[in-house]
Amino acid sequence: MRHDAETAAAAMRAAGLEPLEPYPGTAFPWKSRCTKCGATVSPRLGSLTGRNRPPGCKQCADRVHGEAQRHDEELAVAEMREHGFEPQEPYRGVKHPWRRLCHGCGTITSPTFGSILAGQSGCRRCADLRAGAARREDPERAAASMHEAGLEPLEPYTTTMTPWRCRCTTCGRTSTPTLAKIRSGRGCKYCARFGFDRAAPARVYVVTHAQHGAVKIGVAGALQRNDRIAQHRRLGWTLFYEHHVSTGDDALAVEQTILRRLRAAGHGVFLTAVQMPNGWTETFDAARVSAAHLRDAIREHQTTLAPPEPPTLF
């Protein structure tokens, strides 16, 4: 089965390759130059003389394969227009991003032509809009959910996560719950029998923590026994001051106004959620904001109790 050197060289030339070194044998790589593209390759002579022989030059083979798969530019442009796109640059191939205008939403996208042939939409924005429309809640069903929870909508429905202004049919007060919260079991915040009662008497308090060097402002119900202040005491906090107000809404208005004022003055959150599991966003550095300062701010705010904005952290 051994070939002589002349016969082997003739077989290589018949495959479009010019040997660059002496014949090593049929089973060994033979360094050669492709006579078509000039690339240097090292095929085995045995692989070029078999029944299912591969091409001698991989670069030429890849080029031929690519040309076989390449689409005509006119056909590619026509295909894109059928899918609702107007090309904005020349066609380069199925694997290259192709900048084009989407007729559906008017945005410029750059997916590949191959992705369109594979059945993809080609425009992320249009795909998101279609997915959103498929998930959008029917306004009549949304209103029915509110009515079942004892709430009368006062404005059109938007989304499940958007605050929806409603009137409670039990207490008559106005609130802005989201449809998602209502469907999770919530209801009117004023009629709720758990958590912080915004309609009942409440307190605005100031607590300190000597070890952390921190001070905190917060709100709690006035009539609760196992309230927030008792929880803070178990974590090493000491009550410095508390001020009673008529409703939980008043307490929140005082707290939120003082928090906004101090944050705007550059006093950031002092403790982390690990150090203060419940209420860390209302903590301050005691060296920069003293407990007495918070107490005086609460007293000052009580003289003009009219919050400029609704509470933002609840």
N, C-alpha and C positions, 0 to 999 in steps of 0.2 A: 504493500500500500504506500510505500515511500515514493514521493515525487522527486524527479531530478530538478535541479535549480532552474533550468531553462523552461521546463514545462510549468513549474510553479509560477515563475515570473510572467509567463504568457497568460495564466489564469488570472493573475492579479490585474494585468493590463486589460484583460477582457472585462473585468469588473470596474474599470475606470480608475485604477490605482497604479501609481508608478513606485516600485520598491525603492527604498532609500538605504537598505542594508542587505547583506547576504541572506539567503533563504535559511530560516531557523528550523523549519519543520512545520507540518500541518497543524500541530496542536499549540504552537507558540505565537504570541503577538508578533506581527511583522510590520515594522515601521514603514509607512508609505505616504505618498502625497496624492490627494485627489486631483485628477486632471480637469475636473469641472470647476471647483471652487478654490483649489489650492490649499485646502486644509490638510494638516498632518494628522493621520489616523494610524491605528495599530490593530487592524483586524487579524483574525486567525485564518489561514488559508482554508482550513477544514470547514470553517463556518460559511465560506463563500462558495464551496463546491457541493454542499449538501442539498437535499431535496427542498427544504423550506429555508433557503438561505436568506439572511437579512441583507440589506444594502451595505455596500462597502463603506460609504461615507455617511455618518449620522447627520451631519449638517445638511447635506443635500437631501437626505430622506425627510428630515423635518421640514425643509422648505417645500418639498413636493406635497407633503401631507397638509401643510398650511394652505398652500394654493388650492388644494382640492376642497378644503373646507371654507375657503374665503368666499364671501357673498359679493355679488356685484353691487356697486355703490347705489345704482339707481333702484335696484330691488330692495336694498336695505333701507333707503330713504322712504320708499313707498310703504314698506312694512311699518316703519316708525309712524308715519302719518296715519295709517290705519289704526294704530294704537293710541292716537291722540297726542302725538308729539311732533314738533317742528325742529329738525336738526339745526344747530347753530354753528357747526363746523364740519369739515369733510370727514367722511367715514374712514376709519383706520383698521377695523377688524372687530371680530366678535368679542374679543377679550379686553379691548381698550375702552375706558370711559368715554362716552359720547355726549357732549354737552348739547342739551336740547331744551326747548320751551314746552311746558305742559299746557295744553289747551284747557285742561280741567280747572286748574287753580291759578295759572299764570306764572308759576315759579320756574326757575331754571334748575334742572337736575342733570346729573351726569352718570347714570347707570350704564352698564355695558349692553351692547346689542344682544349678547348671549343670554343675559338675564331676561330680556324681553322674550326671546325665543323659548326660554325655559318656563314661561308662564307667569313671571313676576310682574307686578303692576308698573314698576318703573318710576313712580312718583311717591315719595314717602308721605308728603303732605296729604295727597288725595287718599292714600291708604289709611292714614290716621283719621281723616274726616269720615271715611266710610265706616271704620271701626267704631268711631264715636257715635255715629248715627245709629249703628246697630245696637249699641249699648244704652242709648238715650232713653230715659224713662218717659212714658206717656204722661203728659200733664194731668189728664183726668185721673189716672191711677195714682199719681203723686198726691193730688188734692184729696183723693179718697183716703189715703193713708193718714193724712193730717186730720181729716175729720174723725177717723176712727180713734185717734189719740186725743180727741177733744180740742182740736185747734182749728180755727177758721182762717185760711190764708187771706192776706190783705194785699197781695201783689202777685204777679204772674210767676209761675215756676221757672227756674233756670236749670240748676243741676242738683244732684243729690248732696254735694259737698258745699253748696253755697247757702249762707244764712238766708232763711225765708221768714219774712215778717208775718207773724200770725197773732190772732187774738184767742186767748183761752176762753172756751165756752163755759168754764166753771167759775173762774175768778174774774174774768173780764180784762185781765192785764195783757199787754203786748210784749212779745218776746221774739227772738230770731233764731230758732233752732234750725238745724239742717235736716233734710229728709233722712239722711243716713242715720243720724242720732235717734230720730223718732222711730225708725224701723228697727233699731237695736234695742228698743224698750224704753227709751226716754220719753218724757212728756213735758208739760209746762214746768219751767224751773221754779215758779212760785208755788205751785201745788205739790212739788216733790216732797216725799216723806222721808227722804234720806239726804245725806250730804249737807252742804251749806244752804240754809234757808234764806233766800234773798228778800223775802217779805217779812221775816220775823226780826225782832230786836237783835242787834249784833254789837261786836266790839272791834275796835282797831287797836292792836297791841304792838309793843316793842319788847323784844327779848334780846339778851346778850349771852355770849359764850366766851368765858375768860380764856379757855385753852386755845380756841381758834382765833381769838382776838377779833370776833365778828359781832355784828349787830344785825337784827332782822326786823322788818315790819311785816305785819300780817293781819288777817281778819279771822274772826271766829264768832260762832253764835253766842248770844248772851245767856241762853237758857240751857246749854248743853253741859252735861257733867263730864263726859269723856271727850273733851274738845281738843282743839289743836294745841292749845297752851300746855295741857297736861302731857300731850305727846312730846312736845319740845322739852319739857322738864326731864323726861326719862332719857333724853339724849344729852343732858348736861346744860340745857339752856335755863336762864333765869329771867323771870318776868320783871321788866323795868317799869313799864307803864301800860295802862289800857284805858281806852276811852269808849264809853257806851254811846251808841247812836240808835236811831229809831228803826232802821231796816238794814238788811244785808246789802241792799243796793247803795245806801249811803256809805256804809263801811267800805265797799269796793271803790266808790268814787274817791274817797279820801286816800285810800292806799294807792290807787292807780295814778292819781294826780301827783302824789309825792314821788312815786317811782319814776314817772316820766321826767319830772323836774330834775331829779338827781342823776338819772342816766344822761340827760342832755348836758348836764354840767361835767360829765366825764367820769362819774363814779360807776364802774362796771360791777358785774356780779363777782362776789368775793370767794364764795365757797363752791365746791363741786357737788354733783349729785351723790357722790360717794360719801362726802363729809356731811351733807345735809339732804337726806333722802326725800324729804317732803318740804318743799319751799325754798330750795337753794337759789332760785332766781330773784328772791327778795332780800338777799344778804348783801352786806356792805362791810368794808374794812373799817373796824372801829377806830383806827387811828386817823382816818380821814372823815368819816361820818360818825359822830358820837350818838349814843342813845338819847342824850338830852336834845340834840339837834332834831332827831326824828320826833321826839315828844313835842317840841315847840312847833314843828311843822304841822303836826296833827291838830294841835290847838288852834293854830293860825288858820288852817283850812276850815275848821268848824265855823268860823265867823262868816265865811262866804261859801257856803256849801252849794255850789252849782258847777258840777263837773263840765269842762268844755268839751270832752269827748267821752264816748262810752268806754267801759273797761275793755282792755285789750288782752289780758292774760287769762281770762276765764271764759 
